[in-house]
Amino acid sequence: GDWSSDVCSSDLKLGEEGRTMNTQVIQEWTDAHVPMKYGDDRDVRYKVFQTGARLFQEIRDTDDSLIHMLELPRGMAMNRQSYEVLLRYVLTDVANP
């Protein structure tokens, strides 16, 4: 049993180092209330992070289940208002096709 636990812990360590080295959090988890045109408003949380040259917005439900991972266009304004405009777009078009 020792061998398999060694492999797990070394894999985990590599993963952690890889994440901290290459990933930069632009905006930590933020709660957002998204007014929807149709149906009930949605409460979600999201964070924005950069991996290498690529920028992502990860959107999760309040129960922490993943709703969507969105790659953000480069040159987009880096502010909360821009991110929350995208939230509504994602919740309308992607999560409820």
PyMOL commands that set and color helices and strands:
alter all, ss='L'
color gray80, all
select helices_A, chain A and resi 2-22+80-94
alter helices_A, ss='H'
color red, helices_A
select strands_A, chain A and resi 23-34+42-51+54-61+66-72
alter strands_A, ss='S'
color yellow, strands_A
deselect
rebuild
show_as cartoon
